[in-house]
């Protein structure tokens, strides 16, 4: 049977790369060296710098006023709160929290500008020489760019780190912070959910990082393992983020042997295809995924937008919400024996005001009135799609 998918014609992404993780060989490329805004895939390098900073993961950093002023996505941290580097890493890699990225940058390098310089330097050391960062979160800024090839190289490098692997394959977690109020230490827990939908039901998913801004459109970098082979995928500027990702991965696994034995397929680029010296001789760098650790969630809110009996209708509606700028996902639930429903939800949000603000935006932009549900209650009537 001939595979009908033709990447050059069917991908909505402006740029894409499929890489063999074991060797670094590019199996497929589309505008692999086109400089584009990477959105929150930037946070892969933020995490690398934090993990290689020499700081203990248990070290606490203090939230500044500057960090709290960054636009969403965020944990809605408050000035003066203390939070560990470990908790911040879960915040940036699962919830894509921009404020957590700022806290890491300021706490590790002393300033955002200095941290961005270190990010660029590290990227170039890894071999991502067509990349330049000006911030740790990926919000659109002049001179902040990367390429599909560079993102694949950066993610391949990051997956060497066991702590990074553990974080990106975690579905749910909670982030703990503390603040001193009237001389008393007040704890606070914030629920976080991984934005990487491949972790819910896509065979062999090892982890990844999503990204979206209006300028960047939808972006993703991640890794999937099947039959002893691991592929790294990077897409930038996509309209159909998950459709592109899944179809290109299936194409890669179905044609793995022939792609591995031939020059890179896809549209050629202006920069000669190569793997950075020293990396092409590395052994297989990504180990088989272990069970994703799941931590019980006790706070936070999700928005329930709609419920469907047909999965296709739920997926179509979810795409519409994503196109309007909302990070929608689908939860499958059993209404009664033999009767399944698919709920389209958005979130989670750490605090009720943030959930209410998004609910108002949804009503304004789409006309849909949503239910605001506590995360724990929402999970009681849902099941993971894993």
Residue, then its C-alpha position, 0 to 999 in steps of 0.5 A: x500500500x502506498x502512503x498517500x501523504x506527500x510532505x512537501x504539498x500536505x504540510x501546513x508548516x512553513x518549516x519542518x525537520x525530521x531527524x534520526x535521533x541516534x545519528x543526527x541525520x536529517x530524514x526530511x526537511x522543508x525550509x530547514x534553515x529558514x529563520x522564523x520566530x520559535x515561540x515557546x519552543x525557546x523554553x527548551x534552551x531555557x531549561x538546558x541552561x537552568x539544568x547546566x547552571x550548577x545550581x541545585x534543583x532544590x534552590x529557591x529563587x525569588x519572584x520579581x515584579x518584572x517577572x510577574x508583568x510578562x504576558x500569559x501563558x503564566x503561572x500568575x506568580x506574585x512578587x516576593x514568592x519563593x519557588x525552586x528551580x525544579x518547580x520552575x522547570x515543570x512550570x515552563x515545560x508543561x504549562x509554558x509559563x512565561x513568568x517562570x521563565x523570567x524568574x529562572x533567567x533573573x535568578x540564574x544570570x542576574x538579568x534577562x538580557x544576560x540570560x538570553x546571551x547565554x542562551x544564544x551562546x549555548x545554542x551555537x555551542x550545540x551546533x544551532x548557529x542559525x539561532x538567536x535569542x533575546x528572551x527566555x520565553x519566546x514571546x515575539x521580539x526583534x532578533x529572536x529567531x531559530x530554524x527547524x533544523x536548529x530546534x531539532x538539534x537543540x532538542x536532541x541535545x536536551x534529551x541527553x539530560x535525564x531530568x529534562x526527559x523526566x519533565x517533558x514526559x510528565x502529563x500532570x504535575x503541581x508547582x509549589x510556591x511559598x510567600x511570607x505574609x505577616x511573618x508567616x510562610x504561606x504555601x500555594x500549589x498551582x496545577x499544571x498540565x502538559x500542552x504536548x498532546x502526543x502524550x495522550x494516545x500517540x504511540x511512543x511519545x517521549x516528550x516535546x515542547x509546544x509554542x504559539x504566538x500570532x507571529x510564529x503561529x503553531x510550533x512544536x519540537x519533540x521525540x517519538x520512539x518506535x521499534x527501537x528507532x527514535x525520531x525528532x520532529x520540529x515544525x514552525x509556522x504551522x496552521x495544523x500543528x498536530x495534524x502536521x506532527x502526526x502525519x510527518x512522524x508516520x511518514x518517517x516511521x513508515x519510510x525509515x529504512x529508505x529515508x535513512x539510506x538516502x539524502x534528505x528528502x524534501x525541499x532543499x535549503x541554502x545551507x549545506x546539510x550537516x550535523x555539528x562536529x562531535x554530535x554525529x558520532x554520538x550513540x543513541x541519545x534518547x532512552x526508552x520512555x519510562x512511565x510518566x509520573x503523575x502527581x495528584x492535582x488539588x487546585x486550579x480550574x479548566x474551562x469546559x466549552x462543549x461536549x460531543x458524542x462523535x470524536x470527529x466533531x470534537x476534534x473539528x471544534x477543538x481546531x476552531x478554538x485553537x485557531x481563535x488562539x485558545x489552547x483547547x484539548x479533548x478529554x474522553x469520558x464514559x457517560x455510562x457503559x457503552x456510551x462515550x463522550x468527548x469534552x473540549x476543554x481549555x486550561x488549566x488556570x491556576x487562579x479563578x480570575x484568569x479562568x474567568x477572563x478567558x471565559x469572557x474572551x471565549x464568549x466575546x470571540x466565539x459566542x460560546x458560554x463555558x463552564x468553569x470547573x475545579x481541576x480535581x472535579x473535572x478529572x473525576x469525570x474524565x479519563x486520560x487518552x493514553 
